[in-house]
Amino acid sequence: MRLDTLLAHVRQVLANAGIADHRSEARKLTLETLSIEPSSWLSDPDQAVDEAMCRTVMERANRLAEGVPLHRLLGWREFHGLHLRLSAETLEPRDDTEALVELGVAALRGHDEREGVRILDLGTGTGAVALALLAELPEAHALGVDLSEEALRIAERNAAINKLERRFSTQQADWFDGLDGLFDLIVSNPPYIESNAIEELDRTVRDHDPHLALDGGVDGLAAYRAIAAEAAAYLRPGGVVAVEIGRGQADDVEHIFAKSGLHRGDIRRDMNGILRALLFKTSG
Ligand SMILES: C[S@@+](CC[C@H](N)C(=O)[O-])C[C@H]1O[C@@H](n2cnc3c(N)ncnc32)[C@H](O)[C@@H]1O
């Protein structure tokens, strides 16, 4: 089959399923599955695609139409310019999390990098946040922690894919349990959805992101309580904590950290204007 004909079939399947941006989703799914660069498609839209690959593309198109997210099908996505592999046990990193990365980079700017900046990423998943920070801060080192062993395996693989493995290590832990050392930045995008609200999430999230990455307990705030309770004991002098929050959680999270003597500093909004990342300091 010709590439443009295949693309037309994929577009039709996605349009029939009511996928709003079916044109761009069809293009990404088809070209990524076939490992064809957009420039190659544009210069030779009639190039031949073998039958087996056509079948693979159409199978994926049908699964996309059934609600499987595009990047789950591809098995990877880009975040902060990094190529990140995904697995069933890792959250698919979201663009909203760029706000947390930006806040973390701003907090560490001005640090004397020669002292060896140390970052702790709690609930690292694919390693998205830690690896994005390492990409921005060439002298920093990061420890990625997760309860999921499989997530840590993926995070290590992602560090290697992005040539950051020399400065990235992992440890399986329940938040701070069993951790040693002090850090300049403790960063976390923890699970923050209320347990009862998970069933109401869009099926592309509910059925494909791991519940361990979503479930924040009865009020969605359990992870913030666990992190706030111990964070100060793991900070170097002048160290800070940066967390991502869900919509409308800012006041509650600020209150939780204040009880542990950590006071709110800088903030960041996501691209929809929602308050998404908060910084906490031990004083002022
Ligand atoms: C919302 S995901 C964030 C993943 C990644 N940091 C990102 O931003 O894309 C939360 C992560 O916390 C991990 N997690 C959940 N409970 C945990 C716990 N008690 N201790 C350590 N990690 C935990 C999950 O496995 C998941 O990887």
The ligand as a Tripos MOL2 file, in Angstrom:
@<TRIPOS>MOLECULE
LIG
   27    29     1     0     0
SMALL
NO_CHARGES

@<TRIPOS>ATOM
      1 C1          2.0190   10.9850   39.4710 C.3       1 LIG1
      2 S1          3.2730    9.7600   39.2750 S.3       1 LIG1
      3 C2          4.6380   10.8000   38.8070 C.3       1 LIG1
      4 C3          5.6490   10.1280   37.9260 C.3       1 LIG1
      5 C4          6.7310   11.0560   37.3700 C.3       1 LIG1
      6 N1          7.4670   11.6940   38.4540 N.3       1 LIG1
      7 C5          6.1220   12.1120   36.4720 C.2       1 LIG1
      8 O1          5.9970   13.2560   36.9060 O.co2     1 LIG1
      9 O2          5.7730   11.7940   35.3330 O.co2     1 LIG1
     10 C6          3.5870    9.3280   40.9620 C.3       1 LIG1
     11 C7          4.6740    8.2860   41.1780 C.3       1 LIG1
     12 O3          4.7630    8.0300   42.5910 O.3       1 LIG1
     13 C8          5.0030    6.6530   42.7960 C.3       1 LIG1
     14 N2          4.5730    6.3320   44.1740 N.ar      1 LIG1
     15 C9          3.3060    6.1410   44.6270 C.ar      1 LIG1
     16 N3          3.3240    5.8770   45.9400 N.ar      1 LIG1
     17 C10         4.6250    5.9010   46.3300 C.ar      1 LIG1
     18 C11         5.2820    5.7100   47.5910 C.ar      1 LIG1
     19 N4          4.5910    5.4450   48.7060 N.pl3     1 LIG1
     20 N5          6.6260    5.8160   47.6300 N.ar      1 LIG1
     21 C12         7.3440    6.0890   46.5040 C.ar      1 LIG1
     22 N6          6.7690    6.2820   45.2830 N.ar      1 LIG1
     23 C13         5.4280    6.1930   45.2070 C.ar      1 LIG1
     24 C14         4.2060    5.9740   41.7010 C.3       1 LIG1
     25 O4          4.6680    4.6530   41.4600 O.3       1 LIG1
     26 C15         4.4250    6.9400   40.5240 C.3       1 LIG1
     27 O5          5.5510    6.5710   39.7850 O.3       1 LIG1
@<TRIPOS>BOND
     1     1     2 1
     2     2     3 1
     3     2    10 1
     4     3     4 1
     5     4     5 1
     6     5     6 1
     7     5     7 1
     8     7     8 2
     9     7     9 1
    10    10    11 1
    11    11    12 1
    12    11    26 1
    13    12    13 1
    14    13    14 1
    15    13    24 1
    16    14    15 ar
    17    14    23 ar
    18    15    16 ar
    19    16    17 ar
    20    17    18 ar
    21    17    23 ar
    22    18    19 1
    23    18    20 ar
    24    20    21 ar
    25    21    22 ar
    26    22    23 ar
    27    24    25 1
    28    24    26 1
    29    26    27 1
@<TRIPOS>SUBSTRUCTURE
     1 LIG1         1 GROUP 0 **** ****
